[in-house]
Amino acid sequence: MDKKTGWTEYALRMRSALQETAAAAAPDATLRELTRLVAEWAGRFRVPETQPDVWLGLTSTQGSLLACYKHEREKGVLVPVRHVAEDAMLAARMSGTLDNRDAKPLVWDGVTLAFRYYPVHTDAGEWVGTVSLGLPADREDLFAFWMGALYSLVAVPPTAGGADSCLTLKDQERLLQEMKTKDRLFSAAQRLHESREARMVLTEMVGTIKQLYPDTDVRLSLRQPPLDGVLDVGRLALMDAGDIGMRAYREERPILREEGIRGNGATEIALPISGKQAKFGVLHINKKEPFDQAIDLSFLSMLAALAGTAYENAQLFEQSNRLIDELRIINEVTARLNKSLKAEDIYKLACTELSALFAAEGCCILEKQGETLTVQACTEPRLRFARFTSGQGFAGVILASGEPILLENYREQGEDRIASEFMDMTGSAALLGTPIVIQGETKGIILLAHSQPSYFSFENVRLLNALAGHISLALSNALLHAEVRRMVITDNLTGLSVRHYLDEQITLRQKMDLCGSLMVLDIDNFKAINDTFGHQIGDRVLIQVSDIVRSSIRLCDIAARWGGEELAVYFPHIGKDQMHKIAERILQRVVAETDPQVTVSCGIAEWHWEDSKISVESLFYKCDMALYEAKRSGKNQIVAG
């Protein structure tokens, strides 16, 4: 059989030809046409080689054997048989004229044959002939196969009781319509499961229904409608219990209402759209005429079930692709964040990356410092380094709850309206925010804004949370690195810098500044303190003097423990005269605030860019000599080198 022609289309053509001949009211012409059609059918039919030999006969209403064919297994085709009339018994059996059709099987050519007979009628009920089949008696199970092949032409298999039965040509039209519907369902199933986009699955389902039922109104209601607006998809109203769509959704079965819509006689059907793991929505179909429950309702139910499975698969496919993209984005952003070990650089990079990734029109990252929130990075320049109280704005809300926030429209807040300088300055409507958590404590806040309402989605919340975790990890690394560096350059006892750090800073300053001063001070009679009171008291005195020095200088000045009980302070951009006043204040405070009371001696020196020899070593040498002179001259005094 030619696959392009197809048995369905071929059978329709044969039925039409026979119907037109019968309509001419010429029984002999109808019989001739039937004979011709059976001959054409036999010539086209191809039989599997596994089938045994089969006899096929066509008999007139008067019992005359008009044609006889035999399936030859070796050739695999039906061939005309001319010599059947030579055996009256076989001819009688093939023509179906024996009164006792239940007689014992007939032995012919060494094969025991059993027979079945299938009358052929027109739509008007006119009997035009009979088709007979003869098969080996031990293979009567093959009658179903052969009558399946003859379905498109004449009849249906006999009933289980062995009695003959038939289909009229009108019944055949219905059968062929069912076959066409199944073909369309198969084609639609292929297209649905080939779709990798959830939106395309819905489009394909609606398109298939409108193609087969042009007079229908198709409507979709989903729990989470697509945001692209390509399809006219509504949101499923879960609270409307009286709606047949809600019933179909809850009961997970088709619901049919035939009373009509607004009294116009139309029929409405609601079909659930669901997969194996979830229910997605309902398909509403309004038809001007009643549904054929044997064909239409069955077809639409199967199509909706196929669409639900395909929609779920497409969603899972899209979700897997989205997760892959998110993992790639997270890896790329994390790699860039981890390139820096400075918190300031991480804040700036995070602000830039998040703004680009979410296409946000505004981004603000705040750091918790005590009871305040300080803006560390922001796309709005006016907010840079601004300070807010811990309970102020949306950042305060996130800080208090420790949970993300998703605001659809800032301009349409209710009674509990929250004011936000960030949203007001950027003119934004949608807001997305999440905390930066470090070691279980909220250390910062990320805010993203856009002027379009409902711009951000729940997928954005999940992705921002994941990125916030990696930002917090990068900040933790930066803080850890800063702490390690602080420990390396800080004296454990006094909390002042160590000497090598002071040397590095002075060297750096001498390359950039025009002048500077250095002070070296030593606690007088410190050995006597240790010998008299013990080393613990000596350490306490050293800490007291260090605290006095730290509180007496500027933030830009650098204080260090030079060695033992000696301390050193470098003063950028300060000359010897100014430094002398600072040293006097330190000496006075040491006498007044230490317990047990001690005094200190100071040596000071300055450098200027015009000096011929500018080096750290020469500056320290001047201070050391001045300190030695202060000690030798009676202690508790200041000497300039």
C-alpha positions as CSV (number, residue, x, y, z in Angstrom):
1,M,0.0,0.0,0.0
2,D,1.3,3.4,-1.0
3,K,2.0,5.2,2.3
4,K,1.3,8.6,0.7
5,T,-2.2,7.6,-0.3
6,G,-3.1,6.0,3.1
7,W,-5.8,3.5,3.7
8,T,-8.2,6.1,5.1
9,E,-8.2,8.4,2.1
10,Y,-8.3,5.4,-0.3
11,A,-11.3,3.9,1.5
12,L,-13.1,7.2,1.4
13,R,-12.7,7.4,-2.4
14,M,-13.9,3.8,-2.8
15,R,-17.0,4.5,-0.6
16,S,-17.8,7.6,-2.6
17,A,-17.6,5.7,-5.9
18,L,-19.8,3.0,-4.7
19,Q,-22.3,5.5,-3.2
20,E,-22.6,7.4,-6.4
21,T,-23.2,4.2,-8.4
22,A,-25.9,3.1,-5.9
23,A,-27.6,6.4,-6.1
24,A,-28.2,5.9,-9.8
25,A,-30.7,3.1,-8.9
26,A,-29.0,0.5,-11.1
27,P,-28.4,-2.6,-9.1
28,D,-26.3,-4.2,-11.8
29,A,-24.2,-1.1,-12.1
30,T,-23.7,-1.1,-8.3
31,L,-22.7,-4.7,-8.4
32,R,-20.2,-4.1,-11.2
33,E,-18.7,-1.1,-9.3
34,L,-18.4,-3.2,-6.2
35,T,-16.7,-5.9,-8.2
36,R,-14.3,-3.4,-9.6
37,L,-13.5,-1.8,-6.3
38,V,-12.8,-5.2,-4.7
39,A,-10.5,-6.1,-7.6
40,E,-8.7,-2.7,-7.2
41,W,-8.5,-3.3,-3.4
42,A,-7.0,-6.8,-3.9
43,G,-4.5,-5.5,-6.4
44,R,-3.3,-2.8,-3.9
45,F,-3.3,-4.8,-0.7
46,R,0.0,-6.2,0.5
47,V,0.0,-9.1,3.0
48,P,2.8,-10.0,5.4
49,E,4.7,-13.1,4.5
50,T,3.9,-14.6,7.9
51,Q,0.2,-15.0,7.0
52,P,-1.1,-18.4,5.7
53,D,-3.0,-18.9,2.5
54,V,-6.4,-17.1,2.5
55,W,-9.4,-17.2,0.2
56,L,-11.5,-14.1,-0.5
57,G,-14.8,-14.2,-2.4
58,L,-17.4,-11.7,-3.7
59,T,-21.0,-12.9,-4.1
60,S,-24.0,-11.2,-5.6
61,T,-27.3,-11.0,-3.9
62,Q,-28.5,-13.9,-6.0
63,G,-25.6,-16.1,-4.7
64,S,-23.4,-15.9,-7.8
65,L,-19.7,-16.0,-7.1
66,L,-18.5,-12.9,-9.0
67,A,-14.8,-12.9,-8.0
68,C,-12.4,-15.1,-6.0
69,Y,-8.9,-14.3,-4.8
70,K,-6.3,-16.2,-3.0
71,H,-3.4,-14.9,-0.9
72,E,-0.3,-16.8,-1.9
73,R,2.2,-16.6,0.9
74,E,5.2,-16.9,-1.4
75,K,4.2,-13.9,-3.4
76,G,2.6,-11.9,-0.6
77,V,-0.3,-10.6,-2.8
78,L,-3.9,-11.5,-3.5
79,V,-4.2,-13.1,-7.0
80,P,-7.4,-13.9,-8.9
81,V,-8.5,-17.6,-8.9
82,R,-10.2,-18.9,-12.1
83,H,-10.6,-22.6,-11.4
84,V,-12.7,-22.3,-8.2
85,A,-15.9,-23.2,-10.1
86,E,-14.4,-26.7,-10.8
87,D,-15.2,-27.7,-7.2
88,A,-18.9,-27.1,-6.5
89,M,-18.4,-27.5,-2.7
90,L,-15.7,-24.7,-2.6
91,A,-17.7,-22.5,-4.9
92,A,-20.8,-23.0,-2.7
93,R,-18.9,-22.2,0.4
94,M,-17.3,-19.1,-1.2
95,S,-20.6,-17.9,-2.5
96,G,-22.3,-18.5,0.9
97,T,-25.3,-20.4,-0.6
98,L,-25.1,-23.4,1.6
99,D,-28.0,-23.5,4.0
100,N,-25.8,-24.9,6.8
101,R,-23.0,-22.4,7.2
102,D,-21.9,-24.1,10.4
103,A,-21.0,-27.3,8.4
104,K,-17.7,-28.9,9.1
105,P,-14.7,-27.1,7.7
106,L,-13.9,-27.8,4.1
107,V,-10.7,-29.5,3.0
108,W,-9.3,-27.9,-0.1
109,D,-5.8,-28.4,-1.6
110,G,-4.9,-30.3,1.6
111,V,-5.8,-27.4,3.8
112,T,-8.9,-27.4,6.2
113,L,-10.7,-24.1,5.6
114,A,-13.2,-22.3,7.9
115,F,-15.4,-19.5,6.5
116,R,-16.9,-16.1,7.5
117,Y,-19.4,-14.0,5.6
118,Y,-19.8,-10.2,5.6
119,P,-22.8,-8.5,3.9
120,V,-22.3,-5.1,2.2
121,H,-25.1,-2.5,2.3
122,T,-25.5,1.0,1.0
123,D,-26.5,4.0,3.2
124,A,-30.1,3.3,2.3
125,G,-29.8,-0.2,3.7
126,E,-29.8,-1.9,0.3
127,W,-27.9,-5.2,0.3
128,V,-25.6,-5.2,-2.7
129,G,-23.4,-8.3,-2.1
130,T,-21.4,-10.4,0.3
131,V,-17.7,-10.8,1.0
132,S,-16.6,-14.3,2.2
133,L,-13.3,-15.2,3.8
134,G,-11.8,-18.7,4.1
135,L,-8.8,-19.3,6.4
136,P,-7.1,-22.4,7.7
137,A,-9.3,-23.8,10.5
138,D,-6.4,-23.7,13.0
139,R,-5.8,-20.0,12.3
140,E,-9.3,-18.6,12.8
141,D,-7.7,-16.0,15.0
142,L,-6.6,-14.2,11.8
143,F,-10.2,-13.3,10.8
144,A,-9.7,-10.1,12.9
145,F,-6.6,-9.1,10.9
146,W,-8.3,-9.6,7.6
147,M,-11.5,-7.8,8.6
148,G,-9.3,-5.0,9.8
149,A,-7.9,-4.8,6.3
150,L,-11.5,-4.9,4.9
151,Y,-12.8,-2.3,7.4
152,S,-12.3,0.5,4.9
153,L,-14.4,-1.3,2.3
154,V,-17.2,-3.4,3.5
155,A,-17.8,-4.6,7.0
156,V,-16.7,-5.3,10.6
157,P,-15.7,-8.7,12.1
158,P,-18.5,-11.0,13.2
159,T,-19.7,-10.9,16.7
160,A,-18.2,-13.2,19.4
161,G,-21.0,-15.6,18.9
162,G,-20.1,-16.1,15.3
163,A,-23.1,-14.4,13.7
164,D,-22.6,-12.2,10.7
165,S,-22.7,-8.4,11.1
166,C,-22.0,-5.4,8.9
167,L,-21.5,-1.7,8.7
168,T,-23.5,0.5,6.4
169,L,-21.6,3.1,4.3
170,K,-22.9,5.8,6.6
171,D,-21.4,3.9,9.5
172,Q,-18.2,3.6,7.6
173,E,-18.0,7.4,7.2
174,R,-18.2,7.7,11.0
175,L,-15.5,5.1,11.4
176,L,-13.3,6.9,9.0
177,Q,-13.9,10.1,10.8
178,E,-12.7,8.5,14.0
179,M,-9.6,7.3,12.2
180,K,-8.9,10.8,10.9
181,T,-9.4,12.2,14.4
182,K,-6.9,9.7,15.8
183,D,-4.4,10.6,13.0
184,R,-4.8,14.2,13.9
185,L,-4.3,13.4,17.6
186,F,-1.2,11.5,16.8
187,S,0.2,14.4,14.7
188,A,-0.7,16.9,17.4
189,A,1.0,14.7,20.1
190,Q,4.2,14.7,18.0
191,R,4.2,18.4,17.6
192,L,3.4,19.0,21.3
193,H,6.2,16.8,22.6
194,E,8.7,18.3,20.1
195,S,8.1,21.7,21.6
196,R,10.8,22.8,24.1
197,E,9.0,26.0,25.1
198,A,6.0,26.0,27.4
199,R,4.5,28.9,25.5
200,M,4.7,27.0,22.2
201,V,3.0,24.0,23.7
202,L,0.0,26.2,24.6
203,T,0.0,27.8,21.2
204,E,0.1,24.4,19.5
205,M,-2.8,23.1,21.6
206,V,-5.0,26.1,20.9
207,G,-4.1,26.1,17.2
208,T,-5.0,22.4,16.8
209,I,-8.4,22.9,18.4
210,K,-9.2,26.0,16.3
211,Q,-8.1,24.1,13.2
212,L,-10.4,21.1,13.8
213,Y,-13.3,23.1,15.3
214,P,-13.4,26.6,13.6
215,D,-16.7,27.5,15.2
216,T,-15.4,27.2,18.8
217,D,-14.2,29.8,21.2
218,V,-11.0,28.6,23.0
219,R,-9.8,30.2,26.3
220,L,-7.0,29.2,28.7
221,S,-6.8,29.9,32.4
222,L,-3.6,29.1,34.2
223,R,-2.4,29.3,37.8
224,Q,0.7,31.2,36.6
225,P,0.1,32.7,33.1
226,P,3.1,33.5,30.9
227,L,4.3,37.1,31.1
228,D,5.1,37.5,27.4
229,G,1.5,38.2,26.4
230,V,1.7,36.2,23.2
231,L,-1.3,34.1,24.1
232,D,-4.6,35.3,25.6
233,V,-4.1,33.4,28.9
234,G,-6.0,34.4,32.0
235,R,-5.3,33.7,35.6
236,L,-7.3,30.8,37.2
237,A,-9.8,32.1,39.8
238,L,-9.4,29.5,42.5
239,M,-12.2,31.1,44.6
240,D,-15.0,30.7,42.0
241,A,-16.3,27.4,43.2
242,G,-19.4,27.5,40.9
243,D,-17.3,27.8,37.7
244,I,-17.1,24.6,35.7
245,G,-13.4,25.4,35.0
246,M,-12.8,25.4,38.8
247,R,-14.6,22.1,39.0
248,A,-12.6,20.6,36.2
249,Y,-9.4,21.8,37.9
250,R,-10.3,20.4,41.4
251,E,-11.8,17.1,40.2
252,E,-9.2,16.7,37.4
253,R,-11.8,15.5,34.9
254,P,-13.7,17.1,31.9
255,I,-16.8,19.0,32.9
256,L,-19.5,19.4,30.2
257,R,-22.4,21.9,30.3
258,E,-25.0,21.5,27.6
259,E,-27.7,24.0,28.8
260,G,-26.0,26.6,26.7
261,I,-24.3,29.9,27.4
262,R,-26.7,32.8,28.0
263,G,-29.4,30.7,26.4
264,N,-27.9,30.6,22.9
265,G,-27.7,26.8,22.7
266,A,-24.0,26.6,22.7
267,T,-22.1,23.9,24.7
268,E,-19.2,24.5,27.1
269,I,-16.6,22.1,28.2
270,A,-13.8,22.6,30.7
271,L,-10.8,20.3,30.5
272,P,-8.0,20.2,33.2
273,I,-4.4,20.9,32.0
274,S,-2.2,18.9,34.3
275,G,1.0,16.9,34.3
276,K,2.4,14.1,36.5
277,Q,3.7,16.5,39.2
278,A,1.4,19.5,39.1
279,K,-1.9,21.0,37.9
280,F,-1.5,24.1,35.7
281,G,-4.9,25.3,34.7
282,V,-8.0,24.7,32.6
283,L,-8.9,24.7,28.9
284,H,-12.3,26.3,28.2
285,I,-14.1,25.5,24.9
286,N,-17.4,27.0,23.8
287,K,-19.1,25.3,20.8
288,K,-22.2,26.4,19.0
289,E,-23.3,22.8,18.6
290,P,-23.3,19.9,21.1
291,F,-20.2,17.8,21.4
292,D,-20.0,14.3,20.1
293,Q,-18.9,12.6,23.2
294,A,-17.8,9.5,21.4
295,I,-15.4,11.5,19.1
296,D,-15.1,15.2,20.1
297,L,-15.0,14.9,23.9
298,S,-12.7,11.9,23.7
299,F,-10.3,13.7,21.3
300,L,-10.3,17.0,23.3
301,S,-9.7,15.1,26.6
302,M,-6.7,13.2,25.2
303,L,-5.4,16.4,23.6
304,A,-5.6,18.2,26.9
305,A,-3.9,15.4,28.7
306,L,-1.1,15.3,26.1
307,A,-0.7,19.1,26.3
308,G,-0.5,19.0,30.1
309,T,2.3,16.4,30.0
310,A,4.1,18.3,27.2
311,Y,3.7,21.6,29.0
312,E,5.2,20.1,32.2
313,N,8.1,18.7,30.2
314,A,8.7,22.0,28.5
315,Q,8.6,23.8,31.8
316,L,11.1,21.4,33.3
317,F,13.3,21.8,30.2
318,E,13.1,25.6,30.5
319,Q,13.8,25.4,34.2
320,S,16.9,23.2,33.7
321,N,18.2,25.7,31.1
322,R,17.5,28.5,33.4
323,L,19.3,26.8,36.3
324,I,22.2,26.2,34.0
325,D,22.3,29.8,33.0
326,E,22.1,30.9,36.6
327,L,24.9,28.6,37.6
328,R,27.0,30.0,34.8
329,I,26.2,33.6,35.9
330,I,26.9,32.8,39.5
331,N,30.3,31.3,38.6
332,E,31.2,34.2,36.4
333,V,30.2,36.9,39.0
334,T,31.9,34.9,41.8
335,A,35.1,34.7,39.9
336,R,35.2,38.4,39.3
337,L,34.3,39.2,43.0
338,N,37.0,36.9,44.3
339,K,39.7,38.7,42.3
340,S,39.7,41.5,44.9
341,L,40.4,41.3,48.6
342,K,39.3,44.9,49.3
343,A,35.7,45.3,50.6
344,E,35.4,48.7,48.9
345,D,36.2,47.1,45.5
346,I,33.8,44.2,46.1
347,Y,30.9,46.6,46.9
348,K,31.6,48.6,43.7
349,L,31.9,45.5,41.5
350,A,28.8,43.9,43.0
351,C,26.8,47.0,42.3
352,T,27.9,47.1,38.7
353,E,27.4,43.4,38.1
354,L,23.9,43.2,39.7
355,S,22.7,46.3,37.8
356,A,23.7,44.7,34.5
357,L,22.5,41.2,35.3
358,F,19.0,42.2,36.4
359,A,18.8,45.2,34.0
360,A,17.9,47.2,37.1
361,E,17.8,51.0,36.8
362,G,19.0,51.5,40.4
363,C,21.2,49.5,42.8
364,C,22.2,50.3,46.3
365,I,24.4,48.3,48.7
366,L,24.5,49.2,52.4
367,E,26.7,48.0,55.1
368,K,25.7,47.6,58.7
369,Q,28.0,49.6,61.0
370,G,26.9,49.4,64.6
371,E,23.4,50.9,64.7
372,T,23.6,52.6,61.3
373,L,23.5,51.6,57.7
374,T,26.1,53.2,55.4
375,V,25.8,53.2,51.6
376,Q,29.0,51.6,50.3
377,A,28.0,51.5,46.6
378,C,25.1,53.1,44.7
379,T,24.1,54.0,41.2
380,E,22.7,57.2,42.6
381,P,25.7,59.5,43.3
382,R,23.8,61.6,45.8
383,L,23.5,58.6,48.2
384,R,27.2,57.6,48.2
385,F,28.3,57.2,51.9
386,A,24.9,58.3,53.2
387,R,24.0,57.1,56.6
388,F,20.6,55.8,57.8
389,T,19.3,54.5,61.1
390,S,18.9,50.7,61.3
391,G,15.1,51.0,61.2
392,Q,14.8,53.4,58.3
393,G,13.4,52.5,54.8
394,F,13.2,49.2,53.2
395,A,16.8,48.4,54.2
396,G,15.6,48.7,57.8
397,V,12.7,46.3,57.1
398,I,15.1,43.7,55.6
399,L,17.6,44.2,58.4
400,A,14.8,43.6,61.0
401,S,13.3,40.5,59.3
402,G,16.4,39.0,57.7
403,E,14.2,38.1,54.7
404,P,14.1,39.3,51.1
405,I,11.5,41.8,49.9
406,L,9.7,42.0,46.6
407,L,7.6,45.1,46.0
408,E,5.5,45.4,42.8
409,N,4.7,49.1,43.0
410,Y,6.2,51.5,45.4
411,R,3.7,54.3,44.3
412,E,0.7,52.2,45.3
413,Q,1.5,51.2,48.9
414,G,-1.3,50.8,51.3
415,E,-1.7,52.3,54.8
416,D,1.6,51.0,56.1
417,R,3.5,53.0,53.5
418,I,7.3,52.9,53.8
419,A,9.2,56.0,52.7
420,S,12.5,55.4,50.8
421,E,15.0,58.0,49.7
422,F,16.5,55.5,47.3
423,M,13.1,54.9,45.5
424,D,12.2,58.5,45.5
425,M,15.6,59.7,44.1
426,T,15.6,57.0,41.3
427,G,11.9,57.4,40.5
428,S,11.4,53.6,40.8
429,A,8.2,51.6,41.2
430,A,9.4,47.9,41.6
431,L,11.9,47.0,44.3
432,L,13.8,43.8,45.0
433,G,16.0,43.6,48.1
434,T,17.8,40.9,50.1
435,P,20.2,40.8,53.1
436,I,23.9,40.0,53.0
437,V,24.5,37.5,55.8
438,I,27.9,36.8,57.1
439,Q,28.3,34.0,59.7
440,G,24.6,34.1,60.5
441,E,24.4,37.8,61.0
442,T,23.0,40.4,58.6
443,K,26.0,42.6,57.7
444,G,24.5,44.4,54.6
445,I,21.6,45.0,52.4
446,I,21.2,44.9,48.6
447,L,18.4,46.9,46.9
448,L,17.5,46.8,43.2
449,A,14.9,49.1,41.6
450,H,13.2,49.7,38.3
451,S,10.7,52.2,37.1
452,Q,8.3,49.6,35.6
453,P,5.9,48.1,38.2
454,S,6.0,44.3,38.8
455,Y,9.3,44.2,36.9
456,F,11.0,41.7,39.2
457,S,9.9,38.0,39.5
458,F,10.2,35.3,42.1
459,E,13.0,33.8,40.0
460,N,14.9,37.1,40.4
461,V,14.5,36.8,44.2
462,R,16.0,33.3,44.1
463,L,18.9,34.3,41.9
464,L,19.6,37.5,44.0
465,N,19.7,35.4,47.1
466,A,22.2,33.0,45.6
467,L,24.4,35.9,44.4
468,A,24.1,37.6,47.8
469,G,25.5,34.4,49.4
470,H,28.6,34.6,47.1
471,I,28.9,38.4,47.7
472,S,28.9,37.7,51.5
473,L,31.6,35.0,51.0
474,A,33.8,37.5,49.0
475,L,33.3,40.1,51.8
476,S,34.2,37.5,54.4
477,N,37.4,36.7,52.5
478,A,38.2,40.4,52.3
479,L,37.5,41.0,56.0
480,L,39.6,37.9,56.9
481,H,42.4,39.1,54.7
482,A,42.2,42.6,56.3
483,E,42.2,41.0,59.8
484,V,45.2,38.8,59.0
485,R,47.0,41.9,57.6
486,R,46.1,43.9,60.7
487,M,47.5,41.1,62.9
488,V,50.7,41.0,60.9
489,I,51.2,44.8,61.2
490,T,49.9,45.2,64.8
491,D,51.6,44.7,68.0
492,N,49.6,42.2,70.2
493,L,50.2,44.0,73.5
494,T,49.8,47.7,72.7
495,G,47.5,47.5,69.6
496,L,49.9,49.9,67.8
497,S,51.6,49.1,64.5
498,V,54.8,47.2,64.3
499,R,58.1,48.8,63.3
500,H,58.3,47.3,59.8
501,Y,54.9,48.7,58.9
502,L,56.0,52.1,60.2
503,D,59.1,51.9,58.0
504,E,57.0,51.0,54.9
505,Q,54.6,53.9,55.5
506,I,57.4,56.5,56.0
507,T,59.1,55.3,52.8
508,L,55.8,55.6,50.9
509,R,55.1,59.0,52.4
510,Q,58.5,60.4,51.5
511,K,57.7,59.6,47.8
512,M,54.4,61.5,47.9
513,D,54.6,64.2,50.6
514,L,56.6,67.4,50.8
515,C,57.4,67.1,54.5
516,G,56.8,65.1,57.7
517,S,58.0,64.5,61.3
518,L,58.9,61.6,63.5
519,M,58.8,61.3,67.3
520,V,60.4,58.5,69.3
521,L,59.5,58.3,73.0
522,D,60.8,56.0,75.8
523,I,59.4,55.2,79.2
524,D,61.8,56.4,81.8
525,N,63.1,53.9,84.4
526,F,60.9,51.1,82.9
527,K,63.2,48.4,84.2
528,A,62.7,49.6,87.7
529,I,58.9,49.3,87.2
530,N,59.3,45.7,86.1
531,D,61.6,44.9,89.0
532,T,59.5,46.6,91.6
533,F,55.9,45.7,90.5
534,G,56.5,42.8,88.1
535,H,56.2,42.4,84.4
536,Q,52.4,42.4,84.4
537,I,52.3,45.8,85.9
538,G,55.0,46.9,83.5
539,D,52.9,45.7,80.5
540,R,49.9,47.6,81.9
541,V,52.0,50.8,82.1
542,L,53.1,50.2,78.5
543,I,49.5,49.8,77.4
544,Q,48.5,53.0,79.3
545,V,51.2,55.0,77.6
546,S,50.2,53.5,74.2
547,D,46.6,54.5,74.7
548,I,47.6,58.1,75.6
549,V,49.7,58.4,72.5
550,R,46.9,56.9,70.3
551,S,44.3,59.3,71.6
552,S,46.6,62.3,71.3
553,I,47.3,62.1,67.5
554,R,45.2,62.3,64.3
555,L,43.7,59.4,62.4
556,C,46.2,59.9,59.6
557,D,49.2,59.8,62.0
558,I,50.9,56.4,62.4
559,A,51.8,55.1,65.9
560,A,54.0,52.0,66.3
561,R,55.9,50.1,69.0
562,W,59.5,50.7,68.0
563,G,60.9,48.1,70.4
564,G,60.7,47.2,74.2
565,E,59.3,50.2,76.0
566,E,60.0,52.6,73.1
567,L,57.2,54.0,70.9
568,A,57.3,56.0,67.6
569,V,54.8,58.2,65.9
570,Y,55.0,59.5,62.3
571,F,53.2,62.8,61.5
572,P,52.6,63.4,57.8
573,H,52.7,67.1,56.6
574,I,53.7,68.4,60.1
575,G,56.8,70.3,60.9
576,K,59.0,70.1,64.0
577,D,57.4,73.0,65.8
578,Q,53.9,71.6,65.6
579,M,55.1,68.2,66.6
580,H,56.8,69.7,69.7
581,K,53.4,70.9,71.0
582,I,51.9,67.4,70.5
583,A,54.9,65.8,72.4
584,E,54.5,68.2,75.3
585,R,50.8,67.3,75.6
586,I,51.7,63.6,75.6
587,L,54.3,64.1,78.3
588,Q,51.8,66.0,80.5
589,R,49.1,63.3,80.1
590,V,51.6,60.4,80.8
591,V,52.5,62.0,84.2
592,A,48.8,62.6,85.0
593,E,47.2,59.4,83.8
594,T,49.6,56.5,84.4
595,D,49.3,54.3,87.5
596,P,51.9,53.6,88.8
597,Q,53.1,57.0,87.6
598,V,55.8,57.2,85.0
599,T,57.5,59.8,82.7
600,V,58.6,59.6,79.1
601,S,61.5,61.1,77.2
602,C,61.0,62.2,73.5
603,G,63.3,62.7,70.6
604,I,61.8,64.4,67.5
605,A,63.1,65.1,64.0
606,E,61.7,66.4,60.7
607,W,62.4,65.9,56.9
608,H,61.8,68.2,54.0
609,W,61.8,67.4,50.3
610,E,64.6,69.8,49.8
611,D,66.9,67.8,52.1
612,S,69.9,66.3,50.3
613,K,69.5,62.9,52.0
614,I,66.0,61.8,52.6
615,S,65.7,58.2,54.0
616,V,64.0,56.4,56.8
617,E,67.3,55.4,58.3
618,S,68.5,59.0,58.5
619,L,65.3,60.2,60.1
620,F,65.3,57.5,62.7
621,Y,69.0,58.2,63.4
622,K,68.2,61.9,64.2
623,C,65.3,60.9,66.5
624,D,67.5,58.2,68.3
625,M,70.2,60.7,68.9
626,A,67.7,63.3,70.2
627,L,66.2,60.7,72.5
628,Y,69.6,59.7,73.9
629,E,70.2,63.4,74.6
630,A,66.9,63.7,76.4
631,K,67.7,60.7,78.6
632,R,71.2,61.9,79.3
633,S,69.9,65.4,80.2
634,G,67.5,64.3,83.0
635,K,64.6,62.5,81.2
636,N,61.0,63.6,81.1
637,Q,61.8,66.1,78.4
638,I,61.7,66.7,74.6
639,V,64.9,67.1,72.4
640,A,64.8,67.9,68.7
641,G,67.3,66.3,66.4
